[in-house]
Each structure stands twice: as C-alpha cells, then as structure tokens.
Amino acid sequence: MNSSPQNRFRVAYLFFLVPFVLAYLSWAYFPAVAQGVIKNVFGYAVLERAANPVWLGLISFFYTWYTFLAIGFAGFWITTAFVSRRKRAAARREFYPMVSFVVPAYNEEAHVADCVESLAVCAEAYSGNCEVIVVDDGSTDFTYETAWRAIQACKASLRCRVHWRVLRHMSNLGKIEALRTGVNVVLGQVVAVVDADSEWSADALAKLVDAVLVVGQRAATGYIHPKADGGDGFLVALQQLEYSQGLGIDRCGQSLGGCVLVVPGAIGVYDAALLRDVLVEGNVRSVTEDSEITLEMQKRGGKVSYVSSACCGTDAPVGLGGLWRQRLRWFTGWLHNILDIHSDLFMRRSWISALLWYSFIFEFLGVFVDLAAVVAFPFLWWFAPDAVNFALNLIVFVLYGLVISVVNQAVALKFAYGDYTHLKLLKYTLFYPFLWIINVFARIRSVITYASGSNGKWH
C-alpha cells in the first residue's frame, strides 16, 4: 500500500532532525575521542584532579553552544537549503510582464556605466519589454552624464526595445527618496531594484521574474558576488565566503517557506503595486531600507523567494574602515527594524517570527557569548585542573572545528555558485575568524549605538 502524501511529508521532516542527532553524537562522544588522541598521539597522561564546578559549568556551556551551532544548526540550514532547491516550483510562463529597472545612484560615476550595460544585456535576454530608470540622487560628480553616455551606447548596440530615462534630484535626498521617485513613474508590472555599483548576469532577470510569477511570490532576490575594482584581495575573499554562507545556504533555506528576510538593494524584483504601496504609504526610515521594505512585504502577506542561479556582482569594501562602517549600518539598521519598526512580527505565530527570533538570539545575543568565550579563555586555562590537558583539548577541538568549517564552507560554495570553480576560496577558511571578530565587535557596537538612541547612519 502506498503511503499518503501527508505521511511522506511527515517522514521528510525527519531529515531536518538528522543534523541535531549528529550534533548530539559529537557532543556526547567527542570528549572521549579527544582524550584518546591526547593519550595516543601526544603521549600525555592526564592528571586526575577534581574540577571546580564553576569552571566545569562554563566549559560545558561553551562546548555545548559551539557544537550544536556548528553541527546542529549549520546542518539544519544546509538541509533546508537543499530541500528548498529541490522543491522550487516551476514558473508559469503564460506571459512575460514588462519590467522596470530602477537604479538609485549617488556619486557612482565610476560604476554606473557598467551597471547600465549589464541591465541592457539582461533586457536583451528577456522575452518581455523593459525600461531602465536611473535616478541620480543629487550627485556631486558626473554620475548623471556618465549614465546618459552609457545609455546612448546601449541604444546604438541593442537589438531589443528598451525605454530609457535618467531622472535627477537637485540635492541629495537619500536612497529611499530616489527609489520613490523611480517607482512613482515606472510603467512595468514588475520593478527590479539595482544598486548602481552592481552588475547583473545576463539571465538574472528572466530567472527572478520566473520566481515572481510563481503563485504567491511578490518579490525575489538572487545571489550577490562581492568583488572589487582592483581585484579580489584578502578582505574581499573573506566576504565571498561570508556571502556564500549567508545567501547560498541561509537565504536559500528561508526561501523554502517564502520567508526571505532581506531583498538586498543589489538584486531584487518586486510586484510593482505592492512595492509602490510600501514606499508611498509607509514611512520607510531605517538605514537598511532593503530589510525594512522586505519585512513590510512579509507583514502584508507577500511571499519572498531566493533564486541562487540569478547572480550579480557588487562592489565590496576593500579596507577595514569601509567594512566597519558598512557593518555598523547593517547591524544597527537591523536592530532598528526588528526591535522597533517591525517588532510586532516577533509576536506572530509564523515562520517569519521564528526566523527573527533565531536571528536575534544567535546573531546578536550570541555575540556576547562569543565575547565571553574570548575573555574567559585565559581564566579557564589558568584555573584548569590540568592546564596542559586543557590546552591539548583546545588544539584538538579547534582542528575538529576547522574540518567542520571547511565541509560547511565547501557546501556553501557549491550551493552559491552551482559549480566548484570557487573552491579555491576554501584556503581562506583558516583566516575567516578575522572577519568573525570584526562582526562580533561591530554587532556589540551596534547594540550600544542602538541602546543609546541612535538608529544608525549612511555616511
């Protein structure tokens, strides 16, 4: 007798428990394995001494926290992303709606031409009509003139019909006002928002529109590849690892229920009517306007999906100063969104609420656990009943964690890029703690900033 679809659905949910079972097995048996390695490889005999209960409690807490975080929750998100990629619904291809690109730009003279050219290629590969609207938000450089020159070049070379416009604010009003200006004049049923320092792949538009055409989808985003004008350096490579985890796995997993939390400014398509309502009726006021808009759409019942094969490249910070300012804006704006503007989402019985709680606990409260672990380490070593054994256990645990990190990162890169051409980035996994430390302190600073009454700033 064939099992019913409902029973098969329930059995499928058991796969989401596998990572936590593996985490428990690791948690239960790894200490014995580590002691065996210390005895047989390092040749060290453990001194039998009673441990202080406080010391033992702290060690147990940190060990449990990081084991279930690295294996249980990381494995859960990998499983969710895998299922999401397998269950993605086929797009309805009854028609191809007109798409309006809106490109807010402020002092983007160096990048806006490349952005416009990439959108022209997207429009040429798309089966429907397109228009491109560049909104110069009071730039003090030659953004406006550069955009027009790029448009004239595209007009001469394109074989498809595209309507082009460049609008201009006489003063810098901010990204939200630039978006409002563009969205208020669009002709398309679908709006594609593109940062002026981003370049879309040729097939990105068609894939994102396909996702929006799926029943219930009101917005969709794709994968962002961080890059730099002068070539990918150390910091950019670390950000590429970070994006492959955050987008290739986490955001892809969120897409399983249409619960993507952020449609970033670099790449996103929206139902034009819903986006116009959010921008015109709502008071968008956070410095992370992309997350505020996305959460407002979720609040209104609009499903948001992620398409890993729809890719774009975007300029990433190459220096510590730029990276620090970017992270402060991201983290402070996120706190402003979830604790103030959209705090009511926490109280809903929904997947969105669960995702927000997860983000708040593990990404923000979790940084204080990370900080406590760093601060407590010398004291744990000093008060250890056997300092040498503690140090050797730490070495074994770090090596074990590195293996887990490499495996997780290899999966993330495969999910993000769909091939193995970026596996060369795995060598940077050893140095990823450098970016992790920056994020820890940036999150702590953002918590202090938000608690002091500041909601962050762009510049």
PyMOL commands that set and color helices and strands:
alter all, ss='L'
color gray80, all
select helices_A, chain A and resi 5-40+53-87+112-125+143-157+175-183+204-213+234-257+272-281+289-299+320-341+343-347+351-382+387-417+423-451
alter helices_A, ss='H'
color red, helices_A
select strands_A, chain A and resi 99-105+130-137+162-169+190-193+198-200+217-227+268-271+303-315
alter strands_A, ss='S'
color yellow, strands_A
deselect
rebuild
show_as cartoon
